[in-house]
Amino acid sequence: HFYITEKTATANPDKHILKNESNEIKLTYTETLYITAFLKAEEHKLKYTNICKQIYHISYEDENEVNRTEKQRIGQAIARLRKSLNCIQEINIVSIQNGYQLQLGFIENTALL
């Protein structure tokens, strides 16, 4: 299980469920991989190279090597994840230079168990 503070949201990655006090979201396998990777990442930031390596098992030396097709694939996955998470207003995924950041409006601390 991973917990996004004890009162606001919890998840069971094995069952692909994220829930808070008022919502329970069934995530796809890929969405669960993304959420887990974001929560483990420093400042919840993932560069394209990190996503390719952690989610898709493709290694790139630097951001310039990540091709347009991979970026589109990642963008589509992020769009689906945003749609799945839209009922939890405190969770947002924003574009950053060469990647994305998970923003958690209610977080005091984040634990991945």
N, C-alpha and C positions, 0 to 999 in steps of 0.2 A: 504494500500500500504506500502511496505517498500522500502527504497532507499539505494543503495550502492553508495554514493555520488551522487550529482545531475547531474553530467555530464557523469558518466560511466555506471551505471546500475540501473534500477528500476524494481520493481516486483509488481505484483498484485496477492497476494496469493489466493484471491477468484476465479480468473480465471486461476491460475497456470501458469502465464507467467512471465518470467524473460527476460529483454531486456537491451541492451546497444545501443550505437550509430549505430552499424552495424549488430546486431543480435537480433532476438527475439526467445526465446526458450519456447516451451510448455512443462511444467513439469507435471509429474504425481502427484496425490494427496500425495503419500508418499514422493516423492522428495521435494515437497513444505514443508511438515512437517520437513524434514531434514534441508533444507535451513533456515527455520524460527528458528529452534532450534539452529543451528550453530550461527546465527546472534545474538540471545539473550544471548548465552553463553559467560561467561568471557573468553577473549582471543580467542573466537570462537572455544573452545575446548569442545568436548563431550566425556565423558567416556562411556564405555559400559553400566554401570548402569543408566546413564542419558538417553541414547538412549532408553533403554528398558522401562524406566518409561515414558518418554515424548512421544515417538512414538508408542510404543506397549502396554503401560499401564500394564507392568509387573514390580513389585518392587523386587529389590535385595538389601540386606544389604551392600554387598561389591563386588568388582570385581571378587573375587574367586568363587562366587556363579553363575556367568553368565556361562551357559554351552556352549559347543562347537557348538551345533545347533543354539543357539541364535547368537553367534559370526559369524557363517557362514551366517546366515540370514542378519545380519547387513553388513557384508562384501559384499554380493551380492547387497544390496541396495546402498551401497557407490559406488560400481563399476558401477552400472547403472547411478547414479547421476554424477559421473565423466565423463561418456560417453556423457551424456546430456549437460554437461557444457564445453566440450572440445573446443568449438568454441570461448569461452571467455578465452583467454590465461592468464589473470590476476587472475583468480579464480582457486585455486588448493585445493585439499583435500589430506592431508598426514596422514599416520599412526603415532600415538604417543603411548606411553605406555598405554595399556588398553583403547584405543579409537582412535579418529580421531580429526584433526584440520582443519578448513577451513582457508586457507591462501588467503588473498586478496592483491595482489601486488600493487593496485592503491589506497588503502583506506587511507584517512586522517581521516575520521570519518564515523561511521555507525549509521544509525538511523532506527529504526523499528517503523513504524507509524500504 
